[in-house]
Amino acid sequence: MGFAKLELRVPRSSTWGKVLAEPDPYWTLDSLISELDSFQIKSPLPPPSSPPTLGTPDCRPRDGAGEDERTGVSAVRPFTMCISDDDDAEDSEGDSEESSDQSLMTGTRFSCPEADFDSEGSDYELDLEEPQIHLMDKTSLDESFLFELEREHQLKVKEEIRKKASALEAELRNENEKSFSAVARLEKHMEARREMDRRLDKQYQRKLAEALDCHLSIVQRDHEQRSQIVERRIKDDAALEEAKKKEKALHEEKVRQAKAEAEARQEAARIEEEKQKAVLEAASVSLAEHQGKDEGTSSKTILGEATWKQSEPNMAINQESPATREVAVPSTHTGVVFKAADSALKAAAERLAKYDQGSELYDKLVSSSDKDFDNYQRQIARWIRQLTGTVENVRTKSSELSNIMKDPRCPYPVSLMIFAKKILNLCENPGASFDGIAFAVGHVIVRVTAQVPAAMDFVLAEFHRSCIYTVPKFLQSFKVTNRANEYQKLIGYREENGKIESTDSYLDRVESYMKLYAALVQTEIGDIRNPHGIKEGWAWLARFLNMLPANKFTAVALEAFLKMAGFALFQKYRAQFNKMLNIISNKFLPALKAKGNADVYMIISKLETYLEKKLYLKEPNGRRLEVSLSSRLHMA
């Protein structure tokens, strides 16, 4: 802020000198002019009697002006005016206030020293020619202080207002900036959302296209698979027809050979019959004595075949009279006869004949061929060992076994012999879960037989060779000699290292064979026909009760058969099956108890429990194949 010292030259006698100067360090020139105009309006002055001359101003002492104490002449003090510079107003604020305070305190008045104005003051002189007015009335010191305090108060109020206005402006600017920033962020967020929506839309369209492509691929693959299945089925049908033709030709050849062999056997049998005539007579005498001791067991039929046919008139079973047929075994086994139904013996003889022919052919192929059939044995044994009680497992293993048996590199007799032996090997060491596995094995046998019909004859022949009670037949010995071991071998005992196995071991195998046989005869698979189904099971039970005596061997076989097939027989025959159970309860069990042997009490207890608790009403565990192993675990 700059300051300029202005001295107004006026006459001493002029009334202009009476106006006190009250400079405001913050005034501007415009505010000074406006202030002067306001004073002129408030107190107009009369025109002076003699206007002062600018050239020689008459400067008189003003009222209230001080006189010089030394000379007694009034002291003329100059008028000091502060002119504020806008740029430096703030820097010189303190100095201006101090100077203004001093001027007010000393009462500085306008003074006009006698001096000539330069040429530049000509315009000012012209202006002074006009009527002059007082700038301010004379005021007291108190009023000056009050006015100054009011002025300071106004200045403070103005400053506060200015600061608040500045703060409000700053706050408004901040708010505007925040608003602009928020709007910018919102627009940016909206743009990001739009971009995200575009990306999501593209991603969704891509996924939709991928899903559609995947669906079309699946449809195409399914169509191809169905086409392959149809083609494979056509090929399989053609192969089956070809196999049937070959089998038919083979069967015709076998029949021809069987006829020739039968004629040779008949001739040999005629000669042998003449030799054994005396032996048969002695055996007949011994049989008569034995029948007198054991009533109703061997000489009297428990249930005639006529009764069985009457209960089931629609059963197409070609059987002869069920009278006991005594067949003499070769001379090395003198005193032993068969007890069985003639029809059962015929069926078993046919199966065993086929089996023997296959066995001979198998031996020739194995001995003469350079091929190694051990691989087929391992494959068949592995598929059978991996059987479980699930539908998918049984279907898969049956298909694999059928494919192996259809393999042209492995002849039919070889594959059939291996299949039958491996199936029956399961009964050698039965485990705790053998009952469930037996039903699965039954399903596999039926499924394989549907593809390879000759498989059933070989399996049944293997049953008859391993367990005579599957025929059913019984070997009756009438001579007590030291050839007991030979008799045991005839009924199925095994010899290992020169020693005959124990009776318990033999009975365990008999029980396993009968359980597997019972599981086979009651197996039913939708539209797949079982050639040795439930009708054969009913016929077996009738022949068993008609022909076989009651002892611990036959009792074990009967209990195992009823445990596995009793439910299916009851569901099929109902009242007729109850008649069979009554015969067991009234005839078979009393005859068994009459033996008086302590080792039959356990099997008698099992049969009585089966009849009393009606266990044939409960479906055996494992009879229904599970959909999967998880469902089996869930049911458990």
C-alpha positions as CSV (number, residue, x, y, z in Angstrom):
1,M,0.0,0.0,0.0
2,G,1.4,3.5,-0.9
3,F,0.7,6.8,0.9
4,A,0.6,10.3,-0.7
5,K,0.7,13.5,1.3
6,L,-1.7,16.1,0.0
7,E,-1.8,19.7,1.2
8,L,-4.8,21.7,0.2
9,R,-4.0,25.4,-0.2
10,V,-6.9,27.5,1.1
11,P,-7.1,31.0,2.7
12,R,-6.7,31.1,6.4
13,S,-10.0,33.1,6.7
14,S,-11.8,30.6,4.6
15,T,-14.4,28.4,6.2
16,W,-12.9,25.4,4.5
17,G,-10.3,25.3,7.2
18,K,-12.9,24.4,9.8
19,V,-13.6,21.0,8.3
20,L,-11.8,18.2,10.1
21,A,-10.2,15.5,8.1
22,E,-11.1,11.9,9.1
23,P,-9.2,9.7,6.8
24,D,-10.0,6.1,6.5
25,P,-7.1,3.9,5.5
26,Y,-9.4,1.5,3.8
27,W,-11.3,4.0,1.7
28,T,-10.9,4.2,-2.0
29,L,-11.2,7.3,-4.1
30,D,-14.8,6.4,-5.1
31,S,-15.8,6.0,-1.4
32,L,-14.2,9.4,-0.6
33,I,-16.2,11.1,-3.4
34,S,-19.4,9.5,-2.3
35,E,-18.7,10.6,1.3
36,L,-18.1,14.2,0.2
37,D,-21.3,14.2,-1.8
38,S,-23.2,13.0,1.3
39,F,-21.7,15.8,3.4
40,Q,-22.6,18.4,0.8
41,I,-26.2,17.4,0.8
42,K,-26.4,17.3,4.6
43,S,-24.9,20.7,5.3
44,P,-24.7,23.1,2.3
45,L,-22.4,26.1,2.9
46,P,-23.2,29.7,1.9
47,P,-21.0,31.0,-0.8
48,P,-17.9,32.9,0.5
49,S,-17.8,36.6,0.5
50,S,-14.5,36.8,-1.2
51,P,-13.4,33.6,-2.9
52,P,-9.8,33.0,-2.4
53,T,-7.4,33.5,-5.1
54,L,-5.3,30.6,-6.1
55,G,-2.4,32.7,-6.9
56,T,-2.2,34.4,-3.5
57,P,-4.2,32.3,-1.2
58,D,-5.4,33.9,2.0
59,C,-4.7,31.3,4.6
60,R,-6.0,32.2,8.0
61,P,-5.9,30.3,11.1
62,R,-8.8,27.9,11.5
63,D,-11.0,27.8,14.5
64,G,-9.6,25.6,17.2
65,A,-6.2,25.7,15.5
66,G,-3.3,25.9,17.9
67,E,-0.9,28.8,18.2
68,D,2.8,28.7,18.4
69,E,3.7,29.2,22.1
70,R,6.9,31.0,21.2
71,T,5.6,33.4,18.5
72,G,1.9,33.6,19.3
73,V,1.2,32.9,15.7
74,S,-1.2,30.2,14.8
75,A,0.5,27.1,13.5
76,V,-0.6,26.0,10.2
77,R,-0.5,22.2,9.9
78,P,-0.8,20.5,6.6
79,F,-3.7,18.1,5.7
80,T,-2.5,14.5,5.3
81,M,-4.6,12.2,3.1
82,C,-3.9,8.5,2.7
83,I,-4.5,7.0,-0.7
84,S,-4.7,3.2,-0.6
85,D,-3.3,1.0,-3.3
86,D,-5.4,-2.0,-3.9
87,D,-2.5,-4.3,-4.5
88,D,-0.7,-3.3,-1.2
89,A,-3.8,-2.7,1.0
90,E,-3.3,-5.7,3.1
91,D,0.5,-5.1,3.6
92,S,0.1,-1.6,5.0
93,E,-3.1,-2.2,7.0
94,G,-1.4,-1.8,10.4
95,D,0.5,1.4,9.4
96,S,-2.6,3.0,8.0
97,E,-4.6,2.4,11.2
98,E,-1.8,3.9,13.3
99,S,-1.5,7.0,11.1
100,S,-5.2,7.6,11.1
101,D,-5.3,7.2,14.8
102,Q,-2.6,9.9,15.2
103,S,-4.4,12.3,12.8
104,L,-7.6,11.9,14.8
105,M,-5.8,12.3,18.1
106,T,-4.0,15.6,17.0
107,G,-7.1,17.0,15.2
108,T,-5.2,17.7,12.0
109,R,-6.9,20.2,9.9
110,F,-6.6,21.4,6.3
111,S,-3.8,24.0,5.9
112,C,-2.7,25.9,2.8
113,P,0.8,27.2,3.0
114,E,1.6,30.2,0.9
115,A,3.1,28.7,-2.2
116,D,2.4,29.0,-5.8
117,F,0.9,26.1,-7.6
118,D,2.6,24.9,-10.6
119,S,1.0,24.9,-14.0
120,E,-0.6,21.5,-13.3
121,G,-2.8,23.0,-10.7
122,S,-4.7,25.2,-13.1
123,D,-7.4,22.8,-13.4
124,Y,-7.7,22.4,-9.7
125,E,-8.0,26.2,-9.4
126,L,-10.8,26.2,-11.8
127,D,-12.6,23.7,-9.8
128,L,-12.2,25.7,-6.6
129,E,-13.9,28.7,-8.2
130,E,-17.1,26.8,-7.8
131,P,-18.9,27.0,-4.4
132,Q,-17.1,25.0,-1.8
133,I,-18.7,23.0,1.0
134,H,-17.4,21.7,4.3
135,L,-16.1,18.1,4.2
136,M,-17.1,17.4,7.8
137,D,-18.6,19.3,10.6
138,K,-16.5,19.8,13.6
139,T,-17.0,17.0,16.1
140,S,-15.8,16.3,19.6
141,L,-13.2,13.8,20.5
142,D,-15.8,11.4,22.1
143,E,-17.9,11.4,19.0
144,S,-14.8,10.7,17.0
145,F,-14.0,7.8,19.2
146,L,-17.5,6.5,19.0
147,F,-17.6,6.9,15.2
148,E,-14.3,5.2,14.9
149,L,-15.5,2.3,17.1
150,E,-18.6,2.0,15.0
151,R,-16.4,2.1,11.9
152,E,-14.2,-0.6,13.3
153,H,-17.2,-2.7,14.3
154,Q,-18.6,-2.3,10.8
155,L,-15.2,-3.3,9.4
156,K,-15.1,-6.4,11.6
157,V,-18.7,-7.3,10.6
158,K,-17.7,-6.8,7.0
159,E,-14.6,-8.9,7.5
160,E,-16.6,-11.6,9.1
161,I,-19.2,-11.5,6.4
162,R,-16.4,-11.6,3.8
163,K,-14.8,-14.5,5.6
164,K,-18.1,-16.4,5.8
165,A,-18.8,-15.6,2.2
166,S,-15.4,-16.8,1.3
167,A,-15.9,-20.0,3.4
168,L,-19.3,-20.5,1.8
169,E,-17.9,-20.0,-1.6
170,A,-15.1,-22.5,-0.8
171,E,-17.6,-24.9,0.6
172,L,-19.8,-24.4,-2.4
173,R,-16.8,-25.0,-4.7
174,N,-16.0,-28.2,-2.7
175,E,-19.5,-29.4,-2.9
176,N,-19.6,-28.7,-6.6
177,E,-16.3,-30.5,-7.0
178,K,-17.7,-33.4,-5.0
179,S,-20.9,-33.4,-7.0
180,F,-18.9,-33.3,-10.2
181,S,-16.6,-36.1,-8.9
182,A,-19.7,-38.2,-7.8
183,V,-21.3,-37.7,-11.2
184,A,-18.1,-38.7,-12.9
185,R,-17.8,-41.8,-10.7
186,L,-21.4,-42.6,-11.4
187,E,-20.9,-42.3,-15.1
188,K,-17.8,-44.3,-14.9
189,H,-19.6,-47.0,-12.8
190,M,-22.5,-47.0,-15.3
191,E,-20.0,-47.4,-18.1
192,A,-18.3,-50.2,-16.3
193,R,-21.7,-51.9,-15.6
194,R,-22.6,-51.6,-19.3
195,E,-19.2,-53.1,-20.2
196,M,-19.8,-55.9,-17.7
197,D,-23.3,-56.5,-19.1
198,R,-21.8,-56.7,-22.6
199,R,-19.2,-59.1,-21.4
200,L,-21.7,-61.2,-19.6
201,D,-24.0,-61.2,-22.6
202,K,-21.1,-62.4,-24.8
203,Q,-20.2,-65.0,-22.2
204,Y,-23.8,-66.2,-21.9
205,Q,-24.1,-66.4,-25.7
206,R,-20.8,-68.3,-25.8
207,K,-22.0,-70.8,-23.2
208,L,-25.3,-71.2,-25.0
209,A,-23.5,-71.9,-28.2
210,E,-21.2,-74.4,-26.4
211,A,-24.2,-76.1,-24.8
212,L,-26.0,-76.3,-28.1
213,D,-22.9,-77.7,-29.7
214,C,-22.5,-80.2,-26.9
215,H,-26.1,-81.3,-27.2
216,L,-25.9,-81.7,-30.9
217,S,-22.7,-83.7,-30.4
218,I,-24.4,-86.0,-27.9
219,V,-27.4,-86.5,-30.2
220,Q,-25.1,-87.3,-33.0
221,R,-23.0,-89.7,-30.9
222,D,-26.1,-91.3,-29.6
223,H,-27.4,-91.8,-33.1
224,E,-24.0,-93.3,-34.1
225,Q,-24.1,-95.6,-31.1
226,R,-27.6,-96.8,-31.9
227,S,-26.6,-97.4,-35.4
228,Q,-23.6,-99.4,-34.2
229,I,-25.8,-101.3,-31.8
230,V,-28.2,-102.2,-34.6
231,E,-25.3,-103.2,-36.9
232,R,-23.8,-105.3,-34.1
233,R,-27.1,-106.9,-33.4
234,I,-27.5,-107.8,-37.0
235,K,-24.0,-109.3,-37.0
236,D,-24.7,-111.1,-33.8
237,D,-27.9,-112.5,-35.2
238,A,-26.1,-113.7,-38.3
239,A,-23.4,-115.2,-36.2
240,L,-26.0,-116.9,-34.0
241,E,-27.7,-118.4,-37.0
242,E,-24.4,-119.6,-38.3
243,A,-23.5,-121.0,-34.9
244,K,-26.9,-122.8,-34.7
245,K,-26.3,-124.3,-38.1
246,K,-22.9,-125.5,-37.0
247,E,-24.3,-126.7,-33.7
248,K,-27.0,-128.6,-35.5
249,A,-24.6,-130.2,-37.8
250,L,-22.4,-131.1,-34.8
251,H,-25.4,-132.5,-33.0
252,E,-26.4,-134.6,-35.9
253,E,-22.9,-135.9,-36.1
254,K,-22.9,-136.6,-32.4
255,V,-26.2,-138.3,-32.6
256,R,-24.9,-140.5,-35.3
257,Q,-21.8,-141.3,-33.3
258,A,-24.0,-141.9,-30.2
259,K,-26.1,-144.3,-32.0
260,A,-23.1,-146.3,-33.1
261,E,-21.7,-146.2,-29.6
262,A,-25.1,-147.1,-28.1
263,E,-25.3,-150.2,-30.3
264,A,-21.8,-151.1,-29.3
265,R,-22.6,-150.6,-25.6
266,Q,-25.8,-152.6,-26.0
267,E,-23.9,-155.5,-27.3
268,A,-21.3,-155.2,-24.5
269,A,-24.1,-154.7,-22.0
270,R,-25.8,-157.9,-23.2
271,I,-22.6,-159.8,-22.6
272,E,-22.1,-158.1,-19.3
273,E,-25.6,-158.8,-18.2
274,E,-25.1,-162.5,-18.6
275,K,-22.0,-162.3,-16.4
276,Q,-23.8,-160.2,-13.7
277,K,-26.9,-162.3,-13.5
278,A,-25.8,-164.1,-10.5
279,V,-24.7,-160.9,-8.8
280,L,-28.1,-159.4,-9.4
281,E,-29.9,-162.2,-7.8
282,A,-27.8,-161.9,-4.6
283,A,-28.3,-158.2,-4.6
284,S,-32.1,-158.7,-4.9
285,V,-32.1,-160.9,-1.8
286,S,-30.1,-158.4,0.2
287,L,-32.4,-155.6,-1.0
288,A,-35.5,-157.5,0.2
289,E,-34.0,-158.0,3.6
290,H,-33.1,-154.3,3.9
291,Q,-36.6,-153.1,2.8
292,G,-38.1,-155.1,5.6
293,K,-36.1,-153.1,8.1
294,D,-36.7,-149.7,6.6
295,E,-40.4,-149.3,5.9
296,G,-41.6,-147.0,3.2
297,T,-38.1,-145.7,2.4
298,S,-37.0,-147.8,-0.6
299,S,-39.8,-150.2,-1.5
300,K,-42.7,-147.8,-1.2
301,T,-43.0,-144.6,-3.2
302,I,-43.6,-141.5,-1.1
303,L,-45.2,-139.4,-3.7
304,G,-46.0,-141.0,-7.1
305,E,-45.4,-139.4,-10.3
306,A,-49.1,-139.6,-11.1
307,T,-49.9,-137.3,-8.1
308,W,-47.2,-134.8,-9.3
309,K,-48.6,-134.7,-12.8
310,Q,-52.1,-134.3,-11.4
311,S,-51.0,-131.3,-9.4
312,E,-49.4,-129.7,-12.4
313,P,-51.3,-130.8,-15.5
314,N,-49.7,-128.2,-17.7
315,M,-46.1,-129.3,-17.0
316,A,-44.5,-130.8,-20.1
317,I,-42.1,-133.2,-18.5
318,N,-41.4,-136.4,-20.3
319,Q,-41.1,-138.9,-17.5
320,E,-41.6,-142.6,-17.1
321,S,-43.0,-144.4,-14.2
322,P,-41.2,-143.3,-11.0
323,A,-40.7,-146.9,-9.8
324,T,-37.3,-147.5,-8.3
325,R,-34.8,-148.6,-10.8
326,E,-31.9,-150.7,-9.6
327,V,-28.9,-150.5,-11.8
328,A,-25.9,-152.6,-11.2
329,V,-22.6,-150.8,-11.4
330,P,-19.5,-152.6,-12.8
331,S,-18.2,-155.7,-11.1
332,T,-15.7,-153.8,-9.1
333,H,-18.5,-152.3,-7.1
334,T,-20.6,-155.4,-6.4
335,G,-23.4,-154.8,-3.9
336,V,-24.1,-151.2,-4.9
337,V,-27.3,-150.2,-6.7
338,F,-28.8,-146.9,-7.9
339,K,-32.1,-145.6,-6.5
340,A,-33.5,-142.9,-8.8
341,A,-36.4,-142.1,-11.1
342,D,-36.0,-143.5,-14.5
343,S,-36.6,-140.2,-16.3
344,A,-34.0,-138.5,-14.1
345,L,-31.5,-141.2,-14.9
346,K,-32.2,-140.9,-18.6
347,A,-31.8,-137.0,-18.6
348,A,-28.6,-137.3,-16.6
349,A,-27.2,-140.0,-18.9
350,E,-27.8,-137.8,-21.9
351,R,-26.1,-134.9,-20.4
352,L,-23.1,-137.0,-19.2
353,A,-22.8,-138.5,-22.6
354,K,-22.5,-135.0,-24.2
355,Y,-20.1,-134.1,-21.5
356,D,-18.0,-137.2,-22.1
357,Q,-17.8,-136.5,-25.8
358,G,-16.8,-132.9,-25.1
359,S,-14.2,-134.1,-22.6
360,E,-12.7,-136.5,-25.1
361,L,-12.6,-133.8,-27.8
362,Y,-11.2,-131.4,-25.3
363,D,-8.4,-133.8,-24.4
364,K,-7.6,-134.4,-28.1
365,L,-7.5,-130.7,-28.9
366,V,-5.4,-129.9,-25.9
367,S,-2.9,-132.7,-26.7
368,S,-2.8,-132.3,-30.5
369,S,-3.2,-128.6,-30.9
370,D,-0.3,-126.1,-30.5
371,K,-2.6,-123.5,-29.1
372,D,-2.4,-122.6,-25.5
373,F,-5.8,-122.6,-23.9
374,D,-4.6,-121.5,-20.5
375,N,-5.3,-117.9,-21.4
376,Y,-9.0,-118.7,-21.9
377,Q,-9.1,-120.5,-18.6
378,R,-7.6,-117.5,-16.8
379,Q,-10.1,-115.1,-18.5
380,I,-13.1,-117.3,-17.7
381,A,-12.0,-117.8,-14.1
382,R,-11.3,-114.1,-13.7
383,W,-14.8,-113.0,-14.9
384,I,-16.5,-115.6,-12.7
385,R,-14.5,-114.6,-9.6
386,Q,-15.4,-110.9,-10.2
387,L,-19.2,-111.6,-10.0
388,T,-21.2,-109.5,-7.6
389,G,-24.9,-109.3,-6.9
390,T,-25.6,-106.3,-9.1
391,V,-27.5,-106.1,-12.4
392,E,-24.8,-104.3,-14.3
393,N,-22.0,-106.6,-13.1
394,V,-24.0,-109.7,-14.0
395,R,-24.8,-108.3,-17.5
396,T,-21.2,-107.3,-18.2
397,K,-19.7,-110.5,-17.0
398,S,-22.2,-112.6,-18.9
399,S,-21.4,-110.6,-22.1
400,E,-17.7,-111.1,-21.6
401,L,-18.1,-114.9,-21.0
402,S,-20.4,-115.3,-24.1
403,N,-17.8,-113.5,-26.3
404,I,-15.1,-115.8,-25.1
405,M,-17.2,-118.9,-25.7
406,K,-18.0,-117.6,-29.2
407,D,-14.4,-116.9,-30.0
408,P,-13.6,-119.0,-33.1
409,R,-10.0,-119.4,-31.9
410,C,-11.3,-121.4,-28.9
411,P,-13.4,-124.5,-30.0
412,Y,-16.8,-125.0,-28.4
413,P,-15.9,-128.1,-26.4
414,V,-12.9,-126.4,-24.8
415,S,-14.8,-123.3,-23.8
416,L,-17.9,-125.2,-22.6
417,M,-15.7,-127.6,-20.5
418,I,-13.8,-124.6,-18.9
419,F,-17.0,-122.7,-18.2
420,A,-18.7,-125.6,-16.5
421,K,-15.7,-126.5,-14.4
422,K,-15.0,-122.9,-13.3
423,I,-18.7,-122.4,-12.3
424,L,-18.7,-125.5,-10.1
425,N,-15.3,-124.6,-8.6
426,L,-17.1,-121.8,-6.7
427,C,-18.6,-124.5,-4.5
428,E,-15.2,-125.8,-3.3
429,N,-14.6,-123.1,-0.7
430,P,-17.9,-121.3,-0.1
431,G,-17.7,-118.1,1.8
432,A,-20.1,-116.2,4.0
433,S,-21.6,-114.4,1.0
434,F,-22.0,-117.6,-1.1
435,D,-25.8,-117.4,-1.0
436,G,-25.9,-114.0,-2.7
437,I,-23.2,-115.0,-5.2
438,A,-25.2,-118.2,-6.0
439,F,-28.1,-116.2,-7.3
440,A,-25.7,-114.0,-9.4
441,V,-24.1,-117.2,-10.8
442,G,-27.5,-118.5,-11.7
443,H,-28.3,-115.4,-13.7
444,V,-24.9,-115.7,-15.5
445,I,-25.6,-119.3,-16.5
446,V,-29.0,-118.4,-17.9
447,R,-27.7,-115.4,-19.8
448,V,-24.8,-117.4,-21.3
449,T,-27.1,-120.3,-22.2
450,A,-29.3,-117.8,-24.1
451,Q,-26.2,-117.1,-26.3
452,V,-24.6,-120.6,-26.2
453,P,-27.5,-123.2,-25.7
454,A,-25.1,-126.1,-25.2
455,A,-23.7,-124.5,-22.0
456,M,-26.6,-125.6,-19.9
457,D,-26.1,-129.3,-20.6
458,F,-22.4,-129.1,-19.7
459,V,-23.1,-127.2,-16.5
460,L,-25.8,-129.7,-15.4
461,A,-23.5,-132.6,-16.3
462,E,-20.8,-131.1,-14.1
463,F,-23.4,-130.8,-11.4
464,H,-24.3,-134.5,-11.7
465,R,-20.6,-135.5,-11.7
466,S,-19.8,-133.4,-8.6
467,C,-23.0,-134.2,-6.6
468,I,-25.2,-137.2,-7.2
469,Y,-28.1,-135.5,-5.3
470,T,-28.6,-133.0,-8.1
471,V,-29.9,-135.9,-10.4
472,P,-31.4,-136.9,-7.8
473,K,-30.1,-140.4,-7.1
474,F,-28.8,-142.4,-4.3
475,L,-26.3,-145.3,-4.2
476,Q,-27.4,-148.1,-1.9
477,S,-24.7,-150.4,-0.6
478,F,-25.8,-153.8,0.8
479,K,-22.5,-155.4,1.7
480,V,-20.4,-154.3,4.7
481,T,-16.9,-154.9,3.5
482,N,-13.6,-153.2,3.9
483,R,-14.4,-151.4,0.6
484,A,-16.1,-148.5,2.4
485,N,-13.7,-146.0,0.9
486,E,-14.8,-147.1,-2.6
487,Y,-18.4,-146.5,-1.7
488,Q,-17.5,-143.1,-0.4
489,K,-15.7,-142.3,-3.6
490,L,-18.8,-143.3,-5.5
491,I,-21.1,-140.9,-3.7
492,G,-18.6,-138.0,-4.1
493,Y,-16.0,-138.2,-1.3
494,R,-12.6,-136.9,-2.4
495,E,-9.2,-138.5,-1.8
496,E,-6.2,-136.4,-1.1
497,N,-2.8,-137.8,-0.4
498,G,-4.3,-141.2,-0.1
499,K,-6.8,-140.1,2.6
500,I,-10.5,-139.7,2.2
501,E,-11.9,-136.4,3.2
502,S,-14.0,-135.9,6.3
503,T,-17.8,-136.2,6.3
504,D,-18.2,-132.6,7.4
505,S,-16.1,-131.4,4.5
506,Y,-18.1,-133.6,2.1
507,L,-21.4,-132.3,3.5
508,D,-20.3,-128.7,3.2
509,R,-19.6,-129.2,-0.5
510,V,-23.0,-131.0,-0.9
511,E,-24.7,-128.1,0.7
512,S,-22.9,-125.6,-1.7
513,Y,-23.7,-127.6,-4.8
514,M,-27.4,-127.9,-3.8
515,K,-27.6,-124.1,-3.1
516,L,-26.2,-123.3,-6.5
517,Y,-28.4,-125.8,-8.2
518,A,-31.5,-124.4,-6.4
519,A,-30.5,-120.8,-7.3
520,L,-30.2,-121.9,-11.0
521,V,-33.7,-123.6,-11.2
522,Q,-35.5,-120.6,-9.8
523,T,-33.7,-117.9,-11.9
524,E,-36.0,-115.9,-14.1
525,I,-34.8,-113.0,-16.3
526,G,-37.5,-111.1,-18.1
527,D,-37.9,-112.4,-21.7
528,I,-34.8,-114.7,-21.4
529,R,-36.0,-118.3,-21.1
530,N,-34.4,-120.6,-18.5
531,P,-34.3,-124.1,-20.1
532,H,-33.8,-125.6,-16.6
533,G,-36.3,-123.4,-14.7
534,I,-38.7,-123.7,-11.8
535,K,-40.6,-126.7,-13.4
536,E,-37.4,-128.7,-13.2
537,G,-37.0,-127.6,-9.5
538,W,-40.5,-128.9,-8.8
539,A,-39.7,-132.2,-10.6
540,W,-36.5,-132.6,-8.6
541,L,-38.4,-132.2,-5.3
542,A,-41.0,-134.8,-6.3
543,R,-38.4,-137.3,-7.5
544,F,-36.3,-136.7,-4.4
545,L,-39.2,-137.4,-2.0
546,N,-40.3,-140.4,-4.0
547,M,-36.9,-142.1,-4.5
548,L,-34.3,-141.1,-1.9
549,P,-34.2,-142.5,1.6
550,A,-33.9,-140.3,4.7
551,N,-30.4,-140.0,6.0
552,K,-28.0,-137.2,6.9
553,F,-26.7,-136.8,3.3
554,T,-30.1,-136.5,1.7
555,A,-31.3,-134.3,4.6
556,V,-28.5,-131.8,4.1
557,A,-29.3,-131.7,0.3
558,L,-33.0,-131.2,0.9
559,E,-32.5,-128.4,3.5
560,A,-30.1,-126.5,1.2
561,F,-32.5,-126.8,-1.7
562,L,-35.5,-125.6,0.2
563,K,-33.5,-122.7,1.7
564,M,-32.7,-121.3,-1.7
565,A,-35.7,-122.4,-3.9
566,G,-38.5,-122.8,-1.3
567,F,-39.7,-119.2,-1.7
568,A,-39.9,-119.5,-5.5
569,L,-41.7,-122.9,-5.4
570,F,-44.3,-121.5,-2.9
571,Q,-44.9,-118.4,-5.1
572,K,-45.4,-120.7,-8.1
573,Y,-47.4,-123.7,-6.7
574,R,-48.8,-122.5,-3.3
575,A,-51.1,-125.4,-2.1
576,Q,-49.2,-128.1,-3.9
577,F,-46.0,-127.0,-2.3
578,N,-47.7,-127.1,1.1
579,K,-48.5,-130.7,0.4
580,M,-44.8,-131.4,-0.3
581,L,-44.0,-129.7,3.0
582,N,-46.5,-131.9,4.8
583,I,-44.9,-135.0,3.3
584,I,-41.5,-133.8,4.6
585,S,-43.0,-133.1,8.1
586,N,-45.0,-136.4,8.3
587,K,-42.8,-138.9,6.4
588,F,-39.2,-137.7,5.9
589,L,-38.5,-136.2,9.3
590,P,-39.9,-139.2,11.3
591,A,-37.9,-141.6,9.1
592,L,-34.8,-139.5,9.7
593,K,-35.4,-139.4,13.5
594,A,-35.9,-143.2,13.5
595,K,-32.3,-143.6,12.5
596,G,-31.3,-142.6,16.0
597,N,-28.0,-141.2,15.0
598,A,-26.7,-138.3,17.0
599,D,-25.1,-136.6,14.0
600,V,-28.5,-135.9,12.3
601,Y,-30.0,-133.9,15.2
602,M,-28.6,-130.6,13.8
603,I,-30.0,-131.1,10.3
604,I,-33.4,-132.2,11.8
605,S,-33.5,-129.0,13.9
606,K,-32.8,-126.9,10.7
607,L,-35.6,-128.6,8.8
608,E,-38.1,-128.3,11.7
609,T,-37.2,-124.6,12.1
610,Y,-37.8,-124.1,8.4
611,L,-41.2,-125.7,8.6
612,E,-42.4,-124.2,11.9
613,K,-41.3,-120.6,11.2
614,K,-42.5,-120.9,7.5
615,L,-39.2,-119.5,6.2
616,Y,-40.3,-120.2,2.7
617,L,-42.5,-117.1,3.0
618,K,-39.4,-114.9,3.3
619,E,-37.4,-114.1,0.1
620,P,-33.7,-115.2,0.4
621,N,-31.1,-112.6,0.6
622,G,-29.5,-111.8,-2.8
623,R,-32.4,-113.3,-4.8
624,R,-33.1,-109.9,-6.3
625,L,-30.0,-108.4,-7.9
626,E,-29.3,-104.8,-6.8
627,V,-29.1,-102.0,-9.2
628,S,-25.7,-100.9,-7.8
629,L,-23.5,-101.6,-4.8
630,S,-24.5,-98.2,-3.3
631,S,-28.1,-99.3,-3.1
632,R,-27.1,-102.5,-1.5
633,L,-25.1,-100.6,1.2
634,H,-28.0,-98.2,1.7
635,M,-30.4,-101.1,2.2
636,A,-27.9,-102.7,4.7
